[in-house]
């Protein structure tokens, strides 16, 4: 059995602990004087609609799933012919490939690009009253190393066809945009001020088109990285 399984387990435990602890801390911060601030109240009400929140939920669920699968593998390590059920392996690969990797890279790149350009397009500085710098980095920075750790210590075989995975990534984007429009239709506000600025202009459609073009690039990048890191090992296994 490869020693990489132990590195993965450590990564899963850290990921779950990091996100769960941060969620508890953030929930505890939304009370008292800061809640009198209009922007803080809006941020609190919109939390479950932020794609960032969807992303760390994806990461947490995947980490729990991966941890359970690897522990199952360790428990059966004395059996030389044991392999995890194919349905678990395929589900694990699909969750990571379609949900975890694309959402993580998208959030990391898009958030920090807009944050340093004009953070008010995402959320105003008033939100710092309840979201610390550490919490902000856990949600938008540390998610990337956690995902790269998985790529580094788990070799995956690319699917025979990437078509359905790419469609799955696009479908997630469609679902999220439907949520954004639903929130705007029901509450009369945009989850992200960015969309309010672009709404009604061609910039909105250009941004959406750019996003849907960017997602496949993100998706295929994981397989390039997987090949660079594990390509030699996979070829050796195929020869043997």
ZIJO-V198219 format. One record per residue. OMEGA is omega in radians with two decimals (none if undefined). D_CENTER is the distance of its C-alpha to the mean C-alpha in whole Angstrom. Layout:
omega->[OMEGA/OMEGA]
d_center->[D_CENTER/D_CENTER]
This chain:
omega->[-3.12/3.11/-3.11/-3.13/-3.13/3.06/3.12/-3.13/3.09/3.13/3.14/-3.13/3.13/-3.13/-3.14/-3.13/-3.11/-3.07/-3.13/3.12/-3.13/3.10/-3.14/3.14/-3.12/3.11/-3.13/-3.09/-3.10/3.07/3.07/-3.02/-3.11/-3.09/3.06/3.13/-3.09/-3.08/3.10/3.12/3.11/3.14/3.13/-3.12/-3.07/-2.99/-3.06/3.13/3.10/-3.13/3.06/3.14/3.06/-3.08/-3.11/2.99/3.07/-3.12/-3.10/3.13/3.14/-3.14/3.11/3.12/3.14/3.12/-3.14/-3.13/-3.13/3.08/3.07/3.12/3.13/-3.14/-3.13/-3.05/3.14/3.10/-3.04/-3.10/-3.08/3.01/3.12/3.09/-3.07/-3.11/3.10/-3.13/-3.12/3.13/3.13/3.14/-3.10/-3.14/-3.13/-3.04/-3.02/-3.05/-2.97/-3.08/-3.10/-3.12/-3.13/-3.12/3.12/-3.13/-3.11/-3.06/-3.08/-3.08/-3.05/3.07/-3.14/-3.11/-3.11/3.06/3.12/-3.04/-3.14/3.08/3.12/3.03/-3.07/-3.12/3.13/-3.11/3.10/3.09/-3.09/-3.13/-3.13/3.09/3.13/3.11/3.13/-3.14/3.09/-3.08/-2.99/-3.12/-3.05/3.10/-3.12/3.08/3.13/3.14/3.11/3.09/3.12/3.13/-3.08/-3.01/3.03/3.10/3.12/3.07/3.14/3.09/3.13/3.08/3.13/-3.03/-3.07/3.09/3.11/3.09/3.10/3.10/3.11/-3.13/3.08/3.12/3.12/3.12/-3.11/3.12/3.07/3.09/3.13/-3.14/3.12/3.12/3.14/-3.12/-3.07/-3.03/3.11/3.12/3.05/3.11/3.09/3.09/3.12/-3.10/3.06/3.12/-3.07/-3.06/3.11/3.13/3.14/3.13/3.14/-3.10/3.08/3.13/3.13/3.12/3.10/-3.12/-3.14/3.06/-3.10/-3.06/3.09/3.10/3.09/-3.10/-3.08/3.14/-3.13/-3.11/3.03/3.13/3.11/3.14/3.14/-3.07/-2.99/-3.06/-3.14/-3.13/-3.12/3.13/3.14/3.11/-3.13/3.12/-3.13/none]
d_center->[29/26/26/22/21/22/20/17/18/19/15/14/17/15/12/13/16/14/12/15/17/15/15/19/20/18/20/23/23/24/27/31/32/28/28/31/29/28/25/24/25/23/20/20/21/18/15/14/14/12/9/7/9/7/3/6/8/6/6/9/10/10/11/14/15/15/17/19/20/21/23/25/25/27/29/30/31/34/35/34/34/31/28/25/25/24/22/20/19/19/16/14/14/13/10/9/10/10/7/4/6/7/4/3/7/8/7/9/12/12/12/15/17/18/18/20/22/23/20/22/20/17/19/23/24/25/22/22/25/22/19/20/19/18/15/14/14/12/9/9/11/11/7/8/11/10/8/11/13/13/14/17/18/17/19/18/21/20/20/24/23/19/20/19/16/16/17/14/12/14/15/12/13/16/15/13/16/19/17/18/21/22/21/24/26/27/26/27/24/21/18/18/21/20/21/24/25/25/26/29/29/28/26/23/24/24/20/19/21/19/16/16/18/15/13/15/16/12/12/16/15/13/17/19/17/18/21/22/21/22/25/28/27/26/30/32/30/31/35/35]
